[in-house]
Amino acid sequence: MQKVIVIGGGVVGISCALKLQDEGYEVTVLDPGKPGEGASWASCGSIAVSEVVPLSKPGTMRRAPGWMLDPTGPLTLRAGSALRVLPWFLRFAGNARASQIDKISREISALTRTALADTQAFLGALGLSDLLRHQPVIELYDSAQDLEHERVFHDARRALGFELEEISGAQAAELEPSIASDFACAVVLKDWRSVVDAKRFVVDLHKVFVERGGKTERVGAKGFVREDHKVTAVHDDKGDAHIADQFVIAAGAYSRRLAAELDCPIQMEGVIGYQTSFVDPGVTVEHGLIYAKGGFGITPYESGLAIAGSIEFAHLDAQPNWKRADILVQKAKRVVPDLETRNGERRFGRRPLTPDTKPIIGKVPGMHNVMLATGHGQLGVTLAATTGRLVSEMMTGRQTEIDMSAYKADRF
Ligand SMILES: Cc1cc2nc3c(=O)[nH]c(=O)nc-3n(C[C@H](O)[C@H](O)[C@H](O)COP(=O)(O)OP(=O)(O)OC[C@H]3O[C@@H](n4cnc5c(N)ncnc54)[C@H](O)[C@@H]3O)c2cc1C
């Protein structure tokens, strides 16, 4: 039986590990932390299938300077990070051209188009269908003008086959009575779903992986043993070597360092986001909610109502700035005025974000037996099952349904 080592036990790594088990591989996951403790656990948990327009879209570029000057704004750059981020940012800005926005949207939608079906099939086969909620997600707008700014992107999503329905603020309040009554309008993202719990999602997947004979080692990968164009083993941070036939690097934002060890420079920032969840929020919320103006989402998890968002560029080893999580909680009262904000539990994660918002899925250039499955940015939960399927198809030499060249590591 061929052995595979998956480096990283976040939602992407565990999904790859499970799909590779299906193919008959003996799979070991290396992760110094608990499964899903990285970005996966801090997420809004949306299966955000129509989130295909890249982040470099014109609205972002126009508003970014104002956001950065506002200490409570949704986007920030830590002191000392500017020079390091510059090459990433220049490439990001280059992707703001209309032709690029259109091209990237199509490339991301080629992945997200099947994401809900992939997730449903994946969970169903594992007996975990209860991990998905049935309700769509609602995006809320203060004014018709705010919606008007976004309409061009909503139309682009519709043109790609996704379903979005504009409704009035009053209709939104009928669907979700806990929200403020003065939203002007809303968009129901009809083909989105949410996971029932960001933490349980990964924990349960990991449980099944172990029940099916998968191994997890609580170590971090540090370097590789190479022979010609192959890796034969990975060294961990305790000095041990782990031998395998195939390797998958799925270490989220930390994948960049591991890829660099294999002479594969990828452009990817670990963009910090925060989540605070409330076990007793004092309100009932049934749908995932997005308040884009505030830069956050609200998701009803089994473990509590979660407020998650914020975009913070900082060094990979930087400590979290919990004030940013608190700002989101204050702003959440705009959406759910009766929210009780006692005893919130806070966490943070680093979204692995490429300058073109596309993930990196495919072989490390020049290496026959190492694949990258990373760079999912704000779409890691959405694309985990799809990525697992594609990685398993590629590793077994099967033809993928879609052209994978758009997600190659050497595009940087
Ligand atoms: C606030 C916020 C909201 C979000 N909302 C959504 C959403 O609604 N929908 C959506 O689809 N996505 C969302 N995301 C994005 C999503 O969470 C990420 O894209 C996804 O979690 C990335 O998964 P991952 O497995 O690649 O990385 P991670 O979950 O970060 O996992 C990487 C793992 O690799 C391990 N690791 C690191 N270094 C090493 C090493 N050297 N050796 C071994 N293991 C290592 C880490 O310990 C970690 O467990 C959100 C993210 C945030 C922060």
The ligand as a MOL file (V3000), in Angstrom:
LIG
                    3D

  0  0  0     0  0            999 V3000
M  V30 BEGIN CTAB
M  V30 COUNTS 53 58 0 0 0
M  V30 BEGIN ATOM
M  V30 1 C -12.4310 35.1540 10.1920 0
M  V30 2 C -12.4410 34.1500 9.0740 0
M  V30 3 C -13.6230 33.8600 8.4220 0
M  V30 4 C -13.6390 32.9040 7.4060 0
M  V30 5 N -14.8150 32.5500 6.8170 0
M  V30 6 C -14.8290 31.5930 5.8480 0
M  V30 7 C -16.0520 31.1820 5.2740 0
M  V30 8 O -17.1280 31.6260 5.6380 0
M  V30 9 N -16.0160 30.2330 4.2990 0
M  V30 10 C -14.8390 29.6820 3.8550 0
M  V30 11 O -14.8540 28.8590 2.9530 0
M  V30 12 N -13.6640 30.0410 4.4160 0
M  V30 13 C -13.6280 30.9840 5.3900 0
M  V30 14 N -12.4480 31.3770 5.9430 0
M  V30 15 C -11.2170 30.8570 5.3790 0
M  V30 16 C -10.9100 29.4610 5.8640 0
M  V30 17 O -11.0100 29.4190 7.2560 0
M  V30 18 C -9.5140 29.0680 5.4060 0
M  V30 19 O -9.3840 29.2320 4.0140 0
M  V30 20 C -9.2590 27.6120 5.7340 0
M  V30 21 O -9.4240 27.3940 7.0960 0
M  V30 22 C -7.8580 27.2070 5.3240 0
M  V30 23 O -7.7270 25.8730 5.6990 0
M  V30 24 P -6.3190 25.2000 5.7200 0
M  V30 25 O -6.5360 23.7940 6.1120 0
M  V30 26 O -5.6080 25.4970 4.4400 0
M  V30 27 O -5.5010 26.0330 6.8320 0
M  V30 28 P -5.6020 25.9720 8.4200 0
M  V30 29 O -6.9770 25.7470 8.9050 0
M  V30 30 O -4.8970 27.1900 8.9090 0
M  V30 31 O -4.7810 24.6730 8.7770 0
M  V30 32 C -3.3910 24.6080 8.5520 0
M  V30 33 C -2.8460 23.5970 9.5320 0
M  V30 34 O -1.4620 23.4020 9.2340 0
M  V30 35 C -0.7750 23.2540 10.4440 0
M  V30 36 N 0.6400 23.5560 10.2160 0
M  V30 37 C 1.2390 24.7660 10.1110 0
M  V30 38 N 2.5540 24.5990 9.9240 0
M  V30 39 C 2.7910 23.2650 9.8960 0
M  V30 40 C 3.9580 22.4720 9.7460 0
M  V30 41 N 5.1680 23.0240 9.5620 0
M  V30 42 N 3.8470 21.1160 9.7850 0
M  V30 43 C 2.6200 20.5360 9.9650 0
M  V30 44 N 1.4830 21.2480 10.1050 0
M  V30 45 C 1.5750 22.5940 10.0800 0
M  V30 46 C -1.4630 24.2240 11.3880 0
M  V30 47 O -1.2230 23.8570 12.7470 0
M  V30 48 C -2.9220 24.0730 10.9790 0
M  V30 49 O -3.5950 23.1160 11.7450 0
M  V30 50 C -12.4140 32.2810 7.0030 0
M  V30 51 C -11.2380 32.5660 7.6920 0
M  V30 52 C -11.2420 33.4700 8.7350 0
M  V30 53 C -9.9530 33.7270 9.4770 0
M  V30 END ATOM
M  V30 BEGIN BOND
M  V30 1 1 1 2
M  V30 2 1 2 3
M  V30 3 2 2 52
M  V30 4 2 3 4
M  V30 5 1 4 5
M  V30 6 1 4 50
M  V30 7 2 5 6
M  V30 8 1 6 7
M  V30 9 1 6 13
M  V30 10 2 7 8
M  V30 11 1 7 9
M  V30 12 1 9 10
M  V30 13 2 10 11
M  V30 14 1 10 12
M  V30 15 2 12 13
M  V30 16 1 13 14
M  V30 17 1 14 15
M  V30 18 1 14 50
M  V30 19 1 15 16
M  V30 20 1 16 17
M  V30 21 1 16 18
M  V30 22 1 18 19
M  V30 23 1 18 20
M  V30 24 1 20 21
M  V30 25 1 20 22
M  V30 26 1 22 23
M  V30 27 1 23 24
M  V30 28 2 24 25
M  V30 29 1 24 26
M  V30 30 1 24 27
M  V30 31 1 27 28
M  V30 32 2 28 29
M  V30 33 1 28 30
M  V30 34 1 28 31
M  V30 35 1 31 32
M  V30 36 1 32 33
M  V30 37 1 33 34
M  V30 38 1 33 48
M  V30 39 1 34 35
M  V30 40 1 35 36
M  V30 41 1 35 46
M  V30 42 1 36 37
M  V30 43 1 36 45
M  V30 44 2 37 38
M  V30 45 1 38 39
M  V30 46 1 39 40
M  V30 47 2 39 45
M  V30 48 1 40 41
M  V30 49 2 40 42
M  V30 50 1 42 43
M  V30 51 2 43 44
M  V30 52 1 44 45
M  V30 53 1 46 47
M  V30 54 1 46 48
M  V30 55 1 48 49
M  V30 56 2 50 51
M  V30 57 1 51 52
M  V30 58 1 52 53
M  V30 END BOND
M  V30 END CTAB
M  END
